[in-house]
Amino acid sequence: MGEAGAHRALVEGLGVEPASAARLAAYLDLLAEWNERTNLTAARTPAARFDLLVRPVAPLAPLLEPGTLLDVGSGNGSPGLVLAALRPDVRATLLEPRMRRWAFLREAARAMGVAVDVRRQRHHEYDGPPARTVTVRALRLPPGELAALAEPGGRVIVLGAAPPAHPDLVPAEPSGPGLHVYRRRST
């Protein structure tokens, strides 16, 4: 079985809808291809890519608030593109300032057939409206800046180290090692 078939088998094992599985397999296939010339991930095998980029993100899909998703520092597409593949009902915006990664995200979204807004911007340059859900992975951003990206009452999901405490971010369930979920205060 080639990499493409291995990716497909792995994502089908998630038990997601066939259309979502096809989108995720297309994402992983393109990531493997691009990773040969642009360092997107250290994961070099189909199983390693799946285990790093898809498996830990898939359980977050139900946590997305209806409406909009803003993924900050989208890089290799996880979690933003993965969540867009699983929740096509949520309008996703991906922020990535690095040219090659931005180009990858645009091509991956096209290959996956997901309608996402991919912007070549840093979080502090974002001029769009606050999102219902904000995601960030492996970036240490000031918590006040994270909170400002979310609508009042919206969620902020951090994969990686927890941000320092901030009065506008209230811890919410579920949280655990490497996963921190917050609710932005409404007032």
CYANA upper distance limits for C-alpha pairs under 8 A (distance plus 0.5 A):
  1 MET  CA      5 GLY  CA      6.15
  1 MET  CA      6 ALA  CA      6.71
  2 GLY  CA      6 ALA  CA      6.62
  3 GLU  CA      7 HIS  CA      6.54
  3 GLU  CA     29 ASP  CA      7.65
  3 GLU  CA     45 THR  CA      8.36
  3 GLU  CA     46 PRO  CA      6.55
  4 ALA  CA      8 ARG  CA      6.77
  4 ALA  CA     25 ALA  CA      7.64
  4 ALA  CA     28 LEU  CA      8.47
  4 ALA  CA     29 ASP  CA      6.10
  5 GLY  CA      9 ALA  CA      6.68
  6 ALA  CA     10 LEU  CA      6.67
  6 ALA  CA     46 PRO  CA      6.74
  6 ALA  CA     47 ALA  CA      8.29
  7 HIS  CA     11 VAL  CA      6.77
  7 HIS  CA     25 ALA  CA      5.86
  7 HIS  CA     28 LEU  CA      6.98
  7 HIS  CA     29 ASP  CA      7.45
  7 HIS  CA     46 PRO  CA      6.22
  7 HIS  CA     47 ALA  CA      8.05
  7 HIS  CA     50 PHE  CA      7.82
  8 ARG  CA     12 GLU  CA      6.56
  8 ARG  CA     21 ALA  CA      7.55
  8 ARG  CA     22 ALA  CA      7.60
  8 ARG  CA     24 LEU  CA      8.43
  8 ARG  CA     25 ALA  CA      5.52
  9 ALA  CA     13 GLY  CA      6.83
 10 LEU  CA     14 LEU  CA      7.70
 10 LEU  CA     47 ALA  CA      7.88
 10 LEU  CA     50 PHE  CA      7.55
 11 VAL  CA     15 GLY  CA      8.25
 11 VAL  CA     16 VAL  CA      8.32
 11 VAL  CA     21 ALA  CA      6.00
 11 VAL  CA     24 LEU  CA      7.20
 11 VAL  CA     25 ALA  CA      7.03
 11 VAL  CA     50 PHE  CA      8.12
 12 GLU  CA     16 VAL  CA      7.22
 12 GLU  CA     18 PRO  CA      7.98
 12 GLU  CA     21 ALA  CA      6.19
 14 LEU  CA     55 ARG  CA      8.43
 16 VAL  CA     20 SER  CA      6.79
 16 VAL  CA     21 ALA  CA      6.70
 16 VAL  CA     86 LEU  CA      8.33
 17 GLU  CA     21 ALA  CA      6.75
 18 PRO  CA     22 ALA  CA      6.64
 19 ALA  CA     23 ARG  CA      6.79
 20 SER  CA     24 LEU  CA      6.68
 20 SER  CA     85 ALA  CA      5.99
 20 SER  CA     86 LEU  CA      5.89
 21 ALA  CA     25 ALA  CA      6.59
 22 ALA  CA     26 ALA  CA      6.65
 22 ALA  CA    112 MET  CA      8.24
 23 ARG  CA     27 TYR  CA      6.75
 23 ARG  CA     85 ALA  CA      6.21
 23 ARG  CA    112 MET  CA      5.19
 23 ARG  CA    113 GLY  CA      7.58
 23 ARG  CA    114 VAL  CA      8.44
 24 LEU  CA     28 LEU  CA      6.76
 24 LEU  CA     82 VAL  CA      7.11
 24 LEU  CA     85 ALA  CA      6.77
 24 LEU  CA    112 MET  CA      7.79
 25 ALA  CA     29 ASP  CA      6.51
 26 ALA  CA     30 LEU  CA      6.66
 26 ALA  CA    108 ALA  CA      8.24
 26 ALA  CA    111 ALA  CA      6.99
 26 ALA  CA    112 MET  CA      6.15
 27 TYR  CA     31 LEU  CA      6.55
 27 TYR  CA     81 LEU  CA      8.45
 27 TYR  CA    108 ALA  CA      6.36
 27 TYR  CA    109 ALA  CA      8.39
 27 TYR  CA    111 ALA  CA      7.81
 27 TYR  CA    112 MET  CA      6.69
 28 LEU  CA     32 ALA  CA      6.65
 28 LEU  CA     46 PRO  CA      8.24
 28 LEU  CA     49 ARG  CA      7.73
 28 LEU  CA     50 PHE  CA      8.09
 29 ASP  CA     33 GLU  CA      6.93
 30 LEU  CA     34 TRP  CA      6.59
 30 LEU  CA    108 ALA  CA      7.07
 30 LEU  CA    111 ALA  CA      8.44
 31 LEU  CA     35 ASN  CA      6.26
 31 LEU  CA     40 LEU  CA      7.95
 31 LEU  CA     76 ASN  CA      8.04
 31 LEU  CA    108 ALA  CA      8.29
 32 ALA  CA     36 GLU  CA      7.39
 32 ALA  CA     44 ARG  CA      8.11
 33 GLU  CA     37 ARG  CA      8.49
 34 TRP  CA     38 THR  CA      6.33
 34 TRP  CA     39 ASN  CA      8.45
 34 TRP  CA     40 LEU  CA      8.17
 34 TRP  CA    104 PHE  CA      7.88
 35 ASN  CA     39 ASN  CA      5.74
 35 ASN  CA     40 LEU  CA      5.95
 35 ASN  CA     41 THR  CA      7.39
 38 THR  CA    100 ARG  CA      7.61
 38 THR  CA    101 ARG  CA      8.39
 40 LEU  CA     75 GLY  CA      7.56
 40 LEU  CA     76 ASN  CA      5.76
 40 LEU  CA    101 ARG  CA      7.86
 41 THR  CA     49 ARG  CA      8.44
 41 THR  CA     76 ASN  CA      7.46
 43 ALA  CA     48 ALA  CA      5.63
 43 ALA  CA     49 ARG  CA      5.58
 43 ALA  CA     52 LEU  CA      7.84
 44 ARG  CA     48 ALA  CA      6.95
 44 ARG  CA     49 ARG  CA      7.25
 45 THR  CA     49 ARG  CA      6.64
 46 PRO  CA     50 PHE  CA      6.61
 47 ALA  CA     51 ASP  CA      6.47
 48 ALA  CA     52 LEU  CA      6.52
 49 ARG  CA     53 LEU  CA      6.22
 49 ARG  CA     54 VAL  CA      7.95
 50 PHE  CA     54 VAL  CA      5.55
 50 PHE  CA     55 ARG  CA      6.51
 51 ASP  CA     55 ARG  CA      5.61
 51 ASP  CA     56 PRO  CA      7.54
 52 LEU  CA     56 PRO  CA      7.35
 53 LEU  CA     57 VAL  CA      7.31
 53 LEU  CA     78 SER  CA      6.04
 53 LEU  CA     79 PRO  CA      7.64
 53 LEU  CA     82 VAL  CA      8.37
 54 VAL  CA     58 ALA  CA      6.44
 54 VAL  CA     78 SER  CA      7.70
 54 VAL  CA     79 PRO  CA      8.21
 54 VAL  CA     82 VAL  CA      6.97
 55 ARG  CA     59 PRO  CA      8.15
 56 PRO  CA     60 LEU  CA      8.34
 57 VAL  CA     61 ALA  CA      7.80
 57 VAL  CA     78 SER  CA      7.97
 57 VAL  CA     79 PRO  CA      6.51
 57 VAL  CA     82 VAL  CA      7.59
 57 VAL  CA     83 LEU  CA      7.77
 58 ALA  CA     82 VAL  CA      7.80
 58 ALA  CA     83 LEU  CA      7.52
 58 ALA  CA     86 LEU  CA      7.95
 60 LEU  CA     64 LEU  CA      7.54
 60 LEU  CA     83 LEU  CA      8.23
 61 ALA  CA     83 LEU  CA      6.35
 61 ALA  CA     86 LEU  CA      7.00
 61 ALA  CA     87 ARG  CA      7.06
 64 LEU  CA     69 LEU  CA      8.01
 64 LEU  CA     90 VAL  CA      8.43
 64 LEU  CA    132 ARG  CA      8.48
 64 LEU  CA    133 THR  CA      6.54
 64 LEU  CA    155 ARG  CA      8.21
 65 GLU  CA     69 LEU  CA      8.47
 65 GLU  CA    132 ARG  CA      6.31
 65 GLU  CA    133 THR  CA      6.36
 65 GLU  CA    154 GLY  CA      7.74
 65 GLU  CA    155 ARG  CA      7.73
 66 PRO  CA     89 ASP  CA      8.10
 66 PRO  CA     90 VAL  CA      6.62
 66 PRO  CA    132 ARG  CA      7.63
 67 GLY  CA     89 ASP  CA      8.19
 67 GLY  CA     90 VAL  CA      5.79
 67 GLY  CA     91 ARG  CA      6.73
 67 GLY  CA    131 ALA  CA      8.23
 67 GLY  CA    132 ARG  CA      6.61
 68 THR  CA     90 VAL  CA      5.96
 68 THR  CA     91 ARG  CA      5.23
 68 THR  CA     92 ALA  CA      6.31
 68 THR  CA     93 THR  CA      8.28
 68 THR  CA    131 ALA  CA      5.67
 68 THR  CA    132 ARG  CA      5.70
 68 THR  CA    133 THR  CA      6.80
 69 LEU  CA     90 VAL  CA      7.04
 69 LEU  CA     91 ARG  CA      6.53
 69 LEU  CA     92 ALA  CA      5.05
 69 LEU  CA     93 THR  CA      6.66
 69 LEU  CA    131 ALA  CA      6.16
 69 LEU  CA    132 ARG  CA      6.70
 69 LEU  CA    133 THR  CA      5.32
 69 LEU  CA    134 VAL  CA      6.24
 69 LEU  CA    135 THR  CA      7.96
 70 LEU  CA     80 GLY  CA      8.25
 70 LEU  CA     92 ALA  CA      6.39
 70 LEU  CA     93 THR  CA      5.40
 70 LEU  CA     94 LEU  CA      6.50
 70 LEU  CA     95 LEU  CA      8.07
 70 LEU  CA    131 ALA  CA      6.36
 70 LEU  CA    133 THR  CA      6.84
 70 LEU  CA    134 VAL  CA      5.25
 70 LEU  CA    135 THR  CA      6.78
 70 LEU  CA    149 LEU  CA      8.41
 71 ASP  CA     79 PRO  CA      7.84
 71 ASP  CA     80 GLY  CA      5.78
 71 ASP  CA     92 ALA  CA      7.95
 71 ASP  CA     93 THR  CA      6.76
 71 ASP  CA     94 LEU  CA      5.36
 71 ASP  CA     95 LEU  CA      6.65
 71 ASP  CA    134 VAL  CA      6.33
 71 ASP  CA    135 THR  CA      5.26
 71 ASP  CA    136 VAL  CA      6.43
 72 VAL  CA     94 LEU  CA      6.82
 72 VAL  CA     95 LEU  CA      5.55
 72 VAL  CA     96 GLU  CA      7.50
 72 VAL  CA    122 ARG  CA      8.06
 72 VAL  CA    123 HIS  CA      6.72
 72 VAL  CA    134 VAL  CA      7.92
 72 VAL  CA    135 THR  CA      6.76
 72 VAL  CA    136 VAL  CA      5.69
 72 VAL  CA    137 ARG  CA      8.26
 73 GLY  CA     94 LEU  CA      7.92
 73 GLY  CA     95 LEU  CA      5.93
 73 GLY  CA     96 GLU  CA      5.41
 73 GLY  CA     97 PRO  CA      7.94
 73 GLY  CA    122 ARG  CA      7.69
 73 GLY  CA    123 HIS  CA      8.17
 73 GLY  CA    136 VAL  CA      7.23
 73 GLY  CA    137 ARG  CA      7.93
 73 GLY  CA    139 LEU  CA      7.92
 74 SER  CA     78 SER  CA      7.02
 74 SER  CA     79 PRO  CA      7.75
 74 SER  CA     80 GLY  CA      6.72
 74 SER  CA     94 LEU  CA      6.28
 74 SER  CA     95 LEU  CA      6.27
 74 SER  CA     96 GLU  CA      5.87
 74 SER  CA    105 LEU  CA      8.45
 74 SER  CA    136 VAL  CA      8.26
 74 SER  CA    137 ARG  CA      8.44
 75 GLY  CA     96 GLU  CA      6.52
 75 GLY  CA     98 ARG  CA      8.36
 75 GLY  CA    101 ARG  CA      5.98
 75 GLY  CA    102 TRP  CA      7.74
 75 GLY  CA    105 LEU  CA      8.12
 76 ASN  CA    101 ARG  CA      7.09
 76 ASN  CA    104 PHE  CA      8.13
 76 ASN  CA    105 LEU  CA      7.62
 77 GLY  CA     81 LEU  CA      5.35
 77 GLY  CA     82 VAL  CA      7.24
 77 GLY  CA    105 LEU  CA      6.82
 78 SER  CA     82 VAL  CA      6.23
 78 SER  CA     83 LEU  CA      8.39
 78 SER  CA    137 ARG  CA      8.26
 79 PRO  CA     83 LEU  CA      6.47
 79 PRO  CA    135 THR  CA      7.81
 79 PRO  CA    136 VAL  CA      8.24
 79 PRO  CA    137 ARG  CA      7.70
 80 GLY  CA     84 ALA  CA      6.68
 80 GLY  CA     92 ALA  CA      7.84
 80 GLY  CA     93 THR  CA      8.50
 80 GLY  CA     94 LEU  CA      6.96
 80 GLY  CA    135 THR  CA      7.88
 81 LEU  CA     85 ALA  CA      6.58
 81 LEU  CA    105 LEU  CA      8.40
 81 LEU  CA    109 ALA  CA      7.66
 82 VAL  CA     86 LEU  CA      6.94
 83 LEU  CA     87 ARG  CA      6.31
 84 ALA  CA     88 PRO  CA      5.94
 84 ALA  CA     90 VAL  CA      7.47
 84 ALA  CA     91 ARG  CA      8.25
 84 ALA  CA     92 ALA  CA      6.91
 84 ALA  CA    114 VAL  CA      7.28
 84 ALA  CA    116 VAL  CA      8.06
 85 ALA  CA    112 MET  CA      8.02
 85 ALA  CA    114 VAL  CA      7.15
 88 PRO  CA    114 VAL  CA      7.48
 88 PRO  CA    115 ALA  CA      8.44
 91 ARG  CA    115 ALA  CA      8.06
 91 ARG  CA    116 VAL  CA      7.14
 92 ALA  CA    115 ALA  CA      8.19
 92 ALA  CA    116 VAL  CA      5.59
 92 ALA  CA    117 ASP  CA      6.86
 93 THR  CA    116 VAL  CA      6.20
 93 THR  CA    117 ASP  CA      5.07
 93 THR  CA    118 VAL  CA      6.32
 93 THR  CA    119 ARG  CA      7.81
 94 LEU  CA    116 VAL  CA      7.73
 94 LEU  CA    117 ASP  CA      6.68
 94 LEU  CA    118 VAL  CA      5.28
 94 LEU  CA    119 ARG  CA      6.57
 95 LEU  CA    118 VAL  CA      6.73
 95 LEU  CA    119 ARG  CA      5.57
 95 LEU  CA    120 ARG  CA      6.52
 95 LEU  CA    121 GLN  CA      5.96
 95 LEU  CA    122 ARG  CA      6.75
 95 LEU  CA    123 HIS  CA      7.35
 95 LEU  CA    126 TYR  CA      8.47
 96 GLU  CA    101 ARG  CA      7.41
 96 GLU  CA    102 TRP  CA      6.05
 96 GLU  CA    118 VAL  CA      8.06
 96 GLU  CA    119 ARG  CA      6.81
 96 GLU  CA    120 ARG  CA      5.56
 96 GLU  CA    121 GLN  CA      6.04
 96 GLU  CA    122 ARG  CA      6.84
 97 PRO  CA    101 ARG  CA      8.44
 97 PRO  CA    102 TRP  CA      7.26
 97 PRO  CA    119 ARG  CA      8.16
 97 PRO  CA    120 ARG  CA      5.04
 97 PRO  CA    121 GLN  CA      5.06
 97 PRO  CA    122 ARG  CA      5.98
 98 ARG  CA    102 TRP  CA      6.43
 98 ARG  CA    120 ARG  CA      7.48
 99 MET  CA    103 ALA  CA      6.62
 99 MET  CA    120 ARG  CA      7.68
100 ARG  CA    104 PHE  CA      6.69
101 ARG  CA    105 LEU  CA      6.67
102 TRP  CA    106 ARG  CA      6.85
102 TRP  CA    118 VAL  CA      7.62
102 TRP  CA    119 ARG  CA      7.81
102 TRP  CA    120 ARG  CA      6.57
103 ALA  CA    107 GLU  CA      6.76
104 PHE  CA    108 ALA  CA      6.42
105 LEU  CA    109 ALA  CA      6.54
105 LEU  CA    118 VAL  CA      7.40
106 ARG  CA    110 ARG  CA      6.84
106 ARG  CA    118 VAL  CA      6.69
107 GLU  CA    111 ALA  CA      6.63
108 ALA  CA    112 MET  CA      6.46
109 ALA  CA    113 GLY  CA      6.50
109 ALA  CA    114 VAL  CA      5.83
109 ALA  CA    115 ALA  CA      7.36
109 ALA  CA    116 VAL  CA      7.21
110 ARG  CA    114 VAL  CA      7.03
110 ARG  CA    115 ALA  CA      8.29
121 GLN  CA    125 GLU  CA      6.38
121 GLN  CA    126 TYR  CA      6.99
122 ARG  CA    126 TYR  CA      7.16
124 HIS  CA    145 GLU  CA      8.16
129 PRO  CA    149 LEU  CA      8.30
130 PRO  CA    148 ALA  CA      7.61
130 PRO  CA    149 LEU  CA      5.31
130 PRO  CA    150 ALA  CA      5.23
130 PRO  CA    151 GLU  CA      5.44
131 ALA  CA    149 LEU  CA      6.83
131 ALA  CA    150 ALA  CA      5.28
131 ALA  CA    151 GLU  CA      5.93
131 ALA  CA    154 GLY  CA      7.78
132 ARG  CA    150 ALA  CA      6.33
132 ARG  CA    151 GLU  CA      5.90
132 ARG  CA    153 GLY  CA      8.37
132 ARG  CA    154 GLY  CA      5.20
132 ARG  CA    155 ARG  CA      6.88
133 THR  CA    150 ALA  CA      6.78
133 THR  CA    151 GLU  CA      8.33
133 THR  CA    154 GLY  CA      6.21
133 THR  CA    155 ARG  CA      5.23
133 THR  CA    156 VAL  CA      6.29
133 THR  CA    157 ILE  CA      7.97
134 VAL  CA    146 LEU  CA      8.26
134 VAL  CA    149 LEU  CA      7.40
134 VAL  CA    150 ALA  CA      6.52
134 VAL  CA    155 ARG  CA      6.78
134 VAL  CA    156 VAL  CA      5.22
134 VAL  CA    157 ILE  CA      6.63
135 THR  CA    156 VAL  CA      6.42
135 THR  CA    157 ILE  CA      5.28
135 THR  CA    158 VAL  CA      6.41
135 THR  CA    159 LEU  CA      8.28
136 VAL  CA    157 ILE  CA      6.99
136 VAL  CA    158 VAL  CA      5.58
136 VAL  CA    159 LEU  CA      6.74
137 ARG  CA    158 VAL  CA      6.42
137 ARG  CA    159 LEU  CA      5.07
137 ARG  CA    160 GLY  CA      6.47
138 ALA  CA    159 LEU  CA      6.82
138 ALA  CA    160 GLY  CA      5.61
138 ALA  CA    161 ALA  CA      7.69
139 LEU  CA    160 GLY  CA      8.12
140 ARG  CA    161 ALA  CA      8.03
140 ARG  CA    163 PRO  CA      7.35
141 LEU  CA    145 GLU  CA      7.44
141 LEU  CA    146 LEU  CA      7.22
141 LEU  CA    163 PRO  CA      7.74
142 PRO  CA    146 LEU  CA      7.01
142 PRO  CA    163 PRO  CA      7.58
142 PRO  CA    164 PRO  CA      8.24
143 PRO  CA    147 ALA  CA      6.59
143 PRO  CA    163 PRO  CA      6.39
143 PRO  CA    164 PRO  CA      7.03
143 PRO  CA    165 ALA  CA      7.79
143 PRO  CA    166 HIS  CA      6.57
143 PRO  CA    169 LEU  CA      8.08
144 GLY  CA    148 ALA  CA      6.72
144 GLY  CA    166 HIS  CA      7.13
144 GLY  CA    168 ASP  CA      7.62
145 GLU  CA    149 LEU  CA      7.19
146 LEU  CA    150 ALA  CA      7.61
146 LEU  CA    156 VAL  CA      7.89
147 ALA  CA    156 VAL  CA      7.75
147 ALA  CA    168 ASP  CA      6.83
147 ALA  CA    169 LEU  CA      6.92
147 ALA  CA    184 ARG  CA      6.60
150 ALA  CA    154 GLY  CA      6.13
150 ALA  CA    155 ARG  CA      7.27
150 ALA  CA    156 VAL  CA      7.38
150 ALA  CA    184 ARG  CA      7.27
151 GLU  CA    184 ARG  CA      7.63
152 PRO  CA    184 ARG  CA      5.95
152 PRO  CA    185 ARG  CA      6.21
152 PRO  CA    186 SER  CA      4.81
152 PRO  CA    187 THR  CA      7.41
153 GLY  CA    183 ARG  CA      6.42
153 GLY  CA    184 ARG  CA      5.44
153 GLY  CA    185 ARG  CA      6.00
153 GLY  CA    186 SER  CA      5.29
154 GLY  CA    183 ARG  CA      6.13
154 GLY  CA    184 ARG  CA      5.93
155 ARG  CA    181 VAL  CA      7.47
155 ARG  CA    182 TYR  CA      6.07
155 ARG  CA    183 ARG  CA      5.07
155 ARG  CA    184 ARG  CA      6.63
156 VAL  CA    181 VAL  CA      6.38
156 VAL  CA    182 TYR  CA      5.55
156 VAL  CA    183 ARG  CA      6.70
156 VAL  CA    184 ARG  CA      7.65
157 ILE  CA    179 LEU  CA      7.80
157 ILE  CA    180 HIS  CA      6.36
157 ILE  CA    181 VAL  CA      5.10
157 ILE  CA    182 TYR  CA      6.87
158 VAL  CA    162 ALA  CA      7.33
158 VAL  CA    178 GLY  CA      8.34
158 VAL  CA    179 LEU  CA      6.39
158 VAL  CA    180 HIS  CA      5.56
158 VAL  CA    181 VAL  CA      6.85
159 LEU  CA    178 GLY  CA      5.93
159 LEU  CA    179 LEU  CA      5.29
159 LEU  CA    180 HIS  CA      6.98
160 GLY  CA    178 GLY  CA      4.96
160 GLY  CA    179 LEU  CA      6.74
160 GLY  CA    180 HIS  CA      8.31
161 ALA  CA    178 GLY  CA      6.54
161 ALA  CA    179 LEU  CA      8.34
162 ALA  CA    178 GLY  CA      8.05
162 ALA  CA    179 LEU  CA      8.23
162 ALA  CA    180 HIS  CA      6.62
165 ALA  CA    169 LEU  CA      7.87
166 HIS  CA    170 VAL  CA      8.37
167 PRO  CA    185 ARG  CA      8.50
168 ASP  CA    184 ARG  CA      6.03
168 ASP  CA    185 ARG  CA      5.65
169 LEU  CA    182 TYR  CA      6.13
169 LEU  CA    183 ARG  CA      6.18
169 LEU  CA    184 ARG  CA      5.32
169 LEU  CA    185 ARG  CA      6.75
170 VAL  CA    182 TYR  CA      5.70
170 VAL  CA    183 ARG  CA      5.65
170 VAL  CA    184 ARG  CA      6.77
170 VAL  CA    185 ARG  CA      7.26
171 PRO  CA    175 SER  CA      8.42
171 PRO  CA    180 HIS  CA      8.01
171 PRO  CA    181 VAL  CA      6.54
171 PRO  CA    182 TYR  CA      4.89
171 PRO  CA    183 ARG  CA      6.88
172 ALA  CA    180 HIS  CA      8.49
172 ALA  CA    181 VAL  CA      5.87
172 ALA  CA    182 TYR  CA      5.41
172 ALA  CA    183 ARG  CA      6.62
173 GLU  CA    181 VAL  CA      6.87
173 GLU  CA    182 TYR  CA      8.36
174 PRO  CA    180 HIS  CA      8.00
174 PRO  CA    181 VAL  CA      6.97
175 SER  CA    179 LEU  CA      5.82
175 SER  CA    180 HIS  CA      5.18
175 SER  CA    181 VAL  CA      6.10
176 GLY  CA    180 HIS  CA      6.83
